[in-house]
Amino acid sequence: MYATVHQFRRAMRGEREKWGTAGPGCLGGCVLVQVAGMAGVVVTFWPDQDSAAAARPECEQTWLDSRVYRVEFSLHAPGEPRFAQATWFDGPRREEVADAERRAGRDRIWPAVRDLPGLGTCYVLAGEDRASVVLGFADSVETIEAVQRAVMTTELLPGEDEALLPGPDRVDLHRVLYADLPAPVGDPR
């Protein structure tokens, strides 16, 4: 599965229900707007890279950036998708850094947060230049804050090298305007 991530500058006009969704062949998607900000993200999920590359939601927003990512894996938790955190790791990234971040997410971070009340589905999106975006959904801002606390207090696993874990380039908190998310895919192991 692939995802198209469209970043936009918000213009309140034209924001009707499901305004950022795509047409036939789309497996699902979401519209996210920054809490206390004017930027947002439309993410649409597609069965293949060609469909994802051709996708462009129709609306009156000012598009800032659009990229296609492979859905590396997704993890399910039962929380309602009312809020989302987008964690951006910009590319290009060295392979060993991307591998270390994947391992940290799969083996240390997910086990530390997966049972937190209110946590929703999480998608890890991988770009061709080893950039990645982690989209985590939750039912409240408090749940996202609990996730952040859990992540920041986990201890490194044996063999993890802190020098290979520089952290994200930015983290955005979003309100979910619309979500019709596809079923989780892949196994993080």
C-alpha positions as CSV (number, residue, x, y, z in Angstrom):
1,M,0.0,0.0,0.0
2,Y,1.1,3.6,-0.7
3,A,0.1,6.9,0.7
4,T,0.1,10.4,-0.9
5,V,0.8,13.1,1.6
6,H,-0.4,16.6,0.6
7,Q,0.6,19.5,2.8
8,F,-1.5,22.6,2.5
9,R,-2.1,26.1,3.9
10,R,-5.5,26.2,5.3
11,A,-8.2,28.4,3.7
12,M,-11.4,27.9,5.7
13,R,-13.5,28.2,2.6
14,G,-14.1,25.0,0.8
15,E,-13.8,22.9,3.9
16,R,-16.9,20.8,3.7
17,E,-17.3,17.2,4.9
18,K,-14.9,14.8,3.2
19,W,-13.4,17.7,1.1
20,G,-9.9,16.2,0.9
21,T,-10.9,12.7,-0.1
22,A,-10.0,11.1,-3.3
23,G,-12.0,9.1,-5.9
24,P,-12.1,5.6,-7.2
25,G,-9.4,3.2,-6.2
26,C,-8.6,5.1,-3.0
27,L,-8.4,2.8,0.0
28,G,-9.0,5.5,2.5
29,G,-7.7,8.8,3.8
30,C,-7.8,11.6,6.3
31,V,-7.8,15.4,6.5
32,L,-5.7,16.8,9.4
33,V,-5.5,20.5,10.4
34,Q,-2.9,21.9,12.8
35,V,-4.1,22.7,16.3
36,A,-3.7,26.5,16.5
37,G,-2.1,26.7,13.1
38,M,-3.0,27.3,9.5
39,A,-1.3,24.3,7.9
40,G,-2.7,20.8,7.3
41,V,-2.2,17.5,5.7
42,V,-4.4,15.3,3.4
43,V,-3.3,11.7,3.4
44,T,-4.8,9.3,0.9
45,F,-4.0,5.6,0.7
46,W,-3.6,3.6,-2.5
47,P,-3.0,0.1,-3.6
48,D,0.0,0.9,-5.8
49,Q,2.6,3.6,-6.4
50,D,1.2,4.8,-9.7
51,S,-2.3,5.5,-8.3
52,A,-0.7,7.4,-5.4
53,A,1.5,9.5,-7.7
54,A,-1.6,10.5,-9.8
55,A,-3.7,11.5,-6.7
56,R,-4.5,15.2,-6.0
57,P,-7.5,16.2,-3.9
58,E,-9.8,18.8,-5.3
59,C,-10.4,21.8,-3.0
60,E,-9.6,25.5,-2.6
61,Q,-6.5,25.0,-0.5
62,T,-3.0,26.3,-1.3
63,W,-0.9,23.2,-1.7
64,L,2.6,23.4,-0.2
65,D,4.1,20.0,-0.9
66,S,3.0,16.6,-2.1
67,R,4.9,13.3,-1.8
68,V,4.3,9.6,-2.2
69,Y,5.4,7.2,0.5
70,R,5.2,3.4,0.8
71,V,3.3,2.3,3.9
72,E,6.1,0.4,5.6
73,F,3.8,-0.9,8.3
74,S,0.8,0.1,10.3
75,L,-0.2,-0.8,13.8
76,H,-3.7,-0.9,15.2
77,A,-5.0,0.3,18.5
78,P,-8.8,0.9,19.2
79,G,-8.8,4.7,20.0
80,E,-11.0,7.0,17.9
81,P,-9.1,9.1,15.4
82,R,-10.0,12.6,16.8
83,F,-6.4,13.9,16.9
84,A,-3.2,13.0,15.1
85,Q,0.5,13.6,15.5
86,A,2.6,13.8,12.4
87,T,6.2,13.1,13.1
88,W,8.5,14.1,10.2
89,F,11.9,12.6,9.5
90,D,13.1,14.6,6.4
91,G,15.3,13.0,3.8
92,P,17.7,12.2,2.5
93,R,18.7,10.0,5.5
94,R,21.6,7.6,5.8
95,E,20.5,3.9,5.6
96,E,21.9,3.1,9.1
97,V,19.9,6.0,10.6
98,A,16.7,4.9,8.9
99,D,17.3,1.3,10.1
100,A,18.0,2.5,13.6
101,E,14.8,4.6,13.7
102,R,12.7,1.6,12.3
103,R,14.1,-0.7,15.0
104,A,13.5,1.9,17.7
105,G,9.9,2.3,16.6
106,R,9.2,-1.4,16.2
107,D,11.0,-2.9,19.2
108,R,11.1,-0.1,21.8
109,I,8.5,2.6,21.2
110,W,5.5,0.6,20.0
111,P,5.7,-1.9,22.9
112,A,5.9,1.1,25.3
113,V,2.8,2.9,24.0
114,R,0.5,0.3,22.3
115,D,-1.7,-0.3,25.5
116,L,-2.2,3.3,26.4
117,P,-5.9,4.1,26.7
118,G,-7.2,6.2,23.7
119,L,-4.4,5.3,21.3
120,G,-5.5,4.8,17.7
121,T,-3.9,3.4,14.6
122,C,-0.4,4.3,13.6
123,Y,1.1,4.4,10.1
124,V,4.8,4.4,9.3
125,L,5.3,5.9,5.8
126,A,8.7,5.6,4.0
127,G,10.0,7.8,1.2
128,E,12.4,6.9,-1.5
129,D,15.2,9.0,0.1
130,R,14.6,7.3,3.5
131,A,12.5,10.2,4.7
132,S,9.6,9.0,6.8
133,V,6.4,10.2,8.4
134,V,4.8,8.6,11.4
135,L,1.1,9.3,11.7
136,G,-0.3,8.4,15.1
137,F,-4.0,8.8,15.8
138,A,-5.6,9.2,19.2
139,D,-8.9,10.1,20.9
140,S,-7.5,13.1,22.8
141,V,-4.6,15.5,23.1
142,E,-3.9,14.0,26.5
143,T,-3.4,10.6,24.9
144,I,-0.9,12.1,22.5
145,E,0.9,13.7,25.4
146,A,1.0,10.4,27.2
147,V,2.5,8.8,24.1
148,Q,5.2,11.5,24.0
149,R,6.0,11.0,27.7
150,A,6.3,7.2,27.2
151,V,8.5,7.6,24.2
152,M,10.8,10.1,26.0
153,T,11.2,7.8,29.0
154,T,12.0,4.5,27.3
155,E,15.5,3.3,27.8
156,L,17.6,2.3,24.7
157,L,17.6,-1.4,23.9
158,P,20.9,-3.4,23.9
159,G,22.7,-2.5,20.7
160,E,20.9,0.8,20.0
161,D,23.3,3.6,19.3
162,E,22.0,7.0,20.4
163,A,24.2,8.7,17.7
164,L,22.0,7.0,15.1
165,L,18.8,8.4,16.6
166,P,18.9,12.2,16.0
167,G,15.1,12.5,16.5
168,P,12.5,14.0,14.2
169,D,12.8,17.1,12.1
170,R,9.4,18.3,13.3
171,V,6.3,17.1,15.1
172,D,2.9,18.5,14.3
173,L,-0.3,18.2,16.3
174,H,-3.5,18.0,14.3
175,R,-7.2,17.9,14.7
176,V,-8.8,15.2,12.5
177,L,-11.5,16.8,10.3
178,Y,-12.2,13.5,8.5
179,A,-10.9,10.0,8.7
180,D,-11.7,6.8,6.8
181,L,-8.5,4.9,7.5
182,P,-7.6,1.6,5.8
183,A,-7.0,-1.5,7.8
184,P,-3.5,-1.9,9.2
185,V,-1.0,-3.7,6.9
186,G,2.3,-5.4,7.4
187,D,3.9,-6.7,10.5
188,P,6.5,-4.5,12.2
189,R,8.7,-7.6,12.8
